[in-house]
């Protein structure tokens, strides 16, 4: 890259402020997503060339509220701030919630970072009858300020210009100092004077974080010759009350900065209507009605009817069954005959005729329809409202509204959702959600096949839904009662309702489908090979025979043992196998088999992530509980349906 000046820009900010949309506007399509070293937290990086001689690496960090961190995601963002040595820190905020978000800006300024404050969603601020005098606020804060609407590309050119200006040291920062109460200021000054080494952030900021009991900063300054003296001073402090006092200082300072720079205007009629809809969607009754509509139209009609019905029939029936598979079987039969190698590629369990067919023809259409719906909910701002509505209900089983995100994401992919549990505040809530994901939440492909199987009769769907819901509630109540740990709390910024921008929706959907193609499709191929080896060595035959016994006790055919086994390798793999078997099942067998398959063990990918996130002991305990429970519940359900004559 001779002749190019290379710069690094971090995007930080609260969740739901449009960081990702802004990131894609700035970085373009050259993006890589990977775990931050030593964690399971994803970091998105993208490089682009600006002008004739600048190459900028943009880093999109996880949601961040405060330099005093709680979740693993926040800890990773803080670590990046302290170790990546950025040329620019873009603090992206929701402009209409500037009062709540400016305290973090003040912390970043105090720490000495080259901050640019990005007032994103500026159009929504104006729709509420407000405006911000950005030039005046920039003068008062002493940092560059840019108003943007990332979803529409508004303000991006100005932001890029300011980024280059800061990178090239052409912006003259006027560092403000946040004023704390006099007694606290004396303490900050005394500790700051004892810090002698150089660090990525200012000594004043280090002192403030130490006073609040920040363990990361304790470790950072361990090499100080005055470390023992600093520690002795801090041991006599009440860090809890001081943390509250410092938070109040930042908040009050923020109010002082923005009070003179906010302009209020008359609210338009359309904004008033939008405000009314905002209130309705977070009202308990209105929100519950919204949940019912999403379940019916979003999952039952769109994912089940369109994804698992129309698209699967088109691709699986018309393309694979009628055209591709017959030609594949004919081709490999002509060169391999009836050898065992024919079964590797073709036949009932071949890599192409089973693995690729399941991945592309049965699972991909359902995953696509789910991710499309999830992206619409996400882009509209309704997903966070859903969390608010369900918060009180979820508290009954020890969860908070924040857990709605991984639980709904689990309907897309349980593996991805288990990783997302790291965003939850307490270890207790993470364990609860991990358990419920493993036991009760079907992934998108599994859900799609379930909806396709049971969609012919709404009563089937109702029985399946309330069976899984009863297990979800019962399991949550039991775990909430006996599981130790601090109960979950809930705080989340509520974005306004928006009309989803199709470009953003498709971009998010495509990004998730790309993840599916790179991560999941190869697994289907590996599983096909593994099944081939298992059938050759007769190991699978033995396991299938063992699983056939509990299947038989639940009133199911022996063939279901094979489907349950394949369901461990991939939940959707087992569900797709059930799709092939559907014509030979009675109504009761359909319902019972689908309930057991939903409750059955998570797939091997999700299980491996459970081990990584929760540890071997907890993952194995969950695994060993789920297998017998799924069959026992299925046996009981079969008995109830048979004796009751319901189906």
Secondary structure as the mmCIF struct_conf table of DSSP 4:
data_model
#
loop_
_struct_conf.conf_type_id
_struct_conf.id
_struct_conf.beg_label_comp_id
_struct_conf.beg_label_asym_id
_struct_conf.beg_label_seq_id
_struct_conf.end_label_comp_id
_struct_conf.end_label_asym_id
_struct_conf.end_label_seq_id
TURN_TY1_P TURN_TY1_P1 UNK A 2 UNK A 3
STRN STRN1 UNK A 5 UNK A 12
TURN_TY1_P TURN_TY1_P2 UNK A 15 UNK A 16
BEND BEND1 UNK A 17 UNK A 18
HELX_RH_AL_P HELX_RH_AL_P1 UNK A 19 UNK A 27
TURN_TY1_P TURN_TY1_P3 UNK A 28 UNK A 29
STRN STRN2 UNK A 31 UNK A 35
HELX_LH_PP_P HELX_LH_PP_P1 UNK A 36 UNK A 36
TURN_TY1_P TURN_TY1_P4 UNK A 37 UNK A 38
BEND BEND2 UNK A 39 UNK A 40
STRN STRN3 UNK A 42 UNK A 50
TURN_TY1_P TURN_TY1_P5 UNK A 51 UNK A 53
STRN STRN4 UNK A 54 UNK A 60
HELX_LH_PP_P HELX_LH_PP_P2 UNK A 61 UNK A 63
BEND BEND3 UNK A 67 UNK A 68
BEND BEND4 UNK A 71 UNK A 71
HELX_RH_AL_P HELX_RH_AL_P2 UNK A 72 UNK A 83
BEND BEND5 UNK A 84 UNK A 84
BEND BEND6 UNK A 87 UNK A 87
STRN STRN5 UNK A 88 UNK A 94
HELX_RH_3T_P HELX_RH_3T_P1 UNK A 95 UNK A 97
HELX_RH_AL_P HELX_RH_AL_P3 UNK A 98 UNK A 111
TURN_TY1_P TURN_TY1_P6 UNK A 112 UNK A 112
STRN STRN6 UNK A 115 UNK A 120
BEND BEND7 UNK A 121 UNK A 121
HELX_RH_AL_P HELX_RH_AL_P4 UNK A 122 UNK A 127
TURN_TY1_P TURN_TY1_P7 UNK A 128 UNK A 129
STRN STRN7 UNK A 130 UNK A 132
HELX_RH_AL_P HELX_RH_AL_P5 UNK A 134 UNK A 141
TURN_TY1_P TURN_TY1_P8 UNK A 142 UNK A 142
BEND BEND8 UNK A 143 UNK A 143
STRN STRN8 UNK A 144 UNK A 147
STRN STRN9 UNK A 149 UNK A 149
HELX_RH_3T_P HELX_RH_3T_P2 UNK A 150 UNK A 152
TURN_TY1_P TURN_TY1_P9 UNK A 153 UNK A 153
STRN STRN10 UNK A 154 UNK A 154
TURN_TY1_P TURN_TY1_P10 UNK A 155 UNK A 155
HELX_RH_AL_P HELX_RH_AL_P6 UNK A 156 UNK A 167
TURN_TY1_P TURN_TY1_P11 UNK A 168 UNK A 169
BEND BEND9 UNK A 171 UNK A 171
HELX_RH_AL_P HELX_RH_AL_P7 UNK A 182 UNK A 194
BEND BEND10 UNK A 197 UNK A 197
BEND BEND11 UNK A 200 UNK A 201
HELX_RH_AL_P HELX_RH_AL_P8 UNK A 203 UNK A 211
TURN_TY1_P TURN_TY1_P12 UNK A 212 UNK A 213
HELX_RH_AL_P HELX_RH_AL_P9 UNK A 215 UNK A 220
TURN_TY1_P TURN_TY1_P13 UNK A 221 UNK A 223
TURN_TY1_P TURN_TY1_P14 UNK A 225 UNK A 226
HELX_RH_AL_P HELX_RH_AL_P10 UNK A 227 UNK A 235
TURN_TY1_P TURN_TY1_P15 UNK A 236 UNK A 236
BEND BEND12 UNK A 237 UNK A 237
HELX_RH_AL_P HELX_RH_AL_P11 UNK A 239 UNK A 259
TURN_TY1_P TURN_TY1_P16 UNK A 260 UNK A 261
STRN STRN11 UNK A 262 UNK A 264
HELX_LH_PP_P HELX_LH_PP_P3 UNK A 266 UNK A 268
HELX_RH_AL_P HELX_RH_AL_P12 UNK A 269 UNK A 282
BEND BEND13 UNK A 283 UNK A 283
HELX_RH_AL_P HELX_RH_AL_P13 UNK A 284 UNK A 293
HELX_RH_PI_P HELX_RH_PI_P1 UNK A 294 UNK A 311
HELX_RH_AL_P HELX_RH_AL_P14 UNK A 312 UNK A 312
HELX_RH_PI_P HELX_RH_PI_P2 UNK A 313 UNK A 324
HELX_RH_AL_P HELX_RH_AL_P15 UNK A 325 UNK A 336
TURN_TY1_P TURN_TY1_P17 UNK A 337 UNK A 338
BEND BEND14 UNK A 339 UNK A 339
HELX_RH_AL_P HELX_RH_AL_P16 UNK A 340 UNK A 345
BEND BEND15 UNK A 346 UNK A 349
HELX_RH_PI_P HELX_RH_PI_P3 UNK A 351 UNK A 356
HELX_RH_AL_P HELX_RH_AL_P17 UNK A 357 UNK A 357
HELX_RH_PI_P HELX_RH_PI_P4 UNK A 358 UNK A 363
HELX_RH_AL_P HELX_RH_AL_P18 UNK A 364 UNK A 380
TURN_TY1_P TURN_TY1_P18 UNK A 381 UNK A 381
HELX_RH_AL_P HELX_RH_AL_P19 UNK A 382 UNK A 395
TURN_TY1_P TURN_TY1_P19 UNK A 396 UNK A 398
TURN_TY1_P TURN_TY1_P20 UNK A 401 UNK A 402
HELX_RH_AL_P HELX_RH_AL_P20 UNK A 403 UNK A 410
TURN_TY1_P TURN_TY1_P21 UNK A 411 UNK A 412
HELX_RH_AL_P HELX_RH_AL_P21 UNK A 414 UNK A 420
HELX_RH_3T_P HELX_RH_3T_P3 UNK A 421 UNK A 423
BEND BEND16 UNK A 424 UNK A 425
HELX_RH_AL_P HELX_RH_AL_P22 UNK A 427 UNK A 440
HELX_RH_AL_P HELX_RH_AL_P23 UNK A 444 UNK A 454
TURN_TY1_P TURN_TY1_P22 UNK A 455 UNK A 456
HELX_RH_AL_P HELX_RH_AL_P24 UNK A 458 UNK A 482
BEND BEND17 UNK A 485 UNK A 485
HELX_LH_PP_P HELX_LH_PP_P4 UNK A 486 UNK A 488
HELX_LH_PP_P HELX_LH_PP_P5 UNK A 495 UNK A 497
HELX_LH_PP_P HELX_LH_PP_P6 UNK A 499 UNK A 501
HELX_RH_AL_P HELX_RH_AL_P25 UNK A 502 UNK A 519
TURN_TY1_P TURN_TY1_P23 UNK A 520 UNK A 520
HELX_RH_AL_P HELX_RH_AL_P26 UNK A 521 UNK A 536
TURN_TY1_P TURN_TY1_P24 UNK A 537 UNK A 538
HELX_RH_AL_P HELX_RH_AL_P27 UNK A 539 UNK A 553
TURN_TY1_P TURN_TY1_P25 UNK A 554 UNK A 555
TURN_TY1_P TURN_TY1_P26 UNK A 558 UNK A 558
HELX_RH_AL_P HELX_RH_AL_P28 UNK A 559 UNK A 569
HELX_RH_AL_P HELX_RH_AL_P29 UNK A 571 UNK A 581
HELX_RH_3T_P HELX_RH_3T_P4 UNK A 582 UNK A 584
HELX_RH_AL_P HELX_RH_AL_P30 UNK A 587 UNK A 599
BEND BEND18 UNK A 600 UNK A 600
HELX_LH_PP_P HELX_LH_PP_P7 UNK A 601 UNK A 603
HELX_RH_AL_P HELX_RH_AL_P31 UNK A 604 UNK A 614
HELX_RH_AL_P HELX_RH_AL_P32 UNK A 616 UNK A 644
TURN_TY1_P TURN_TY1_P27 UNK A 645 UNK A 645
#
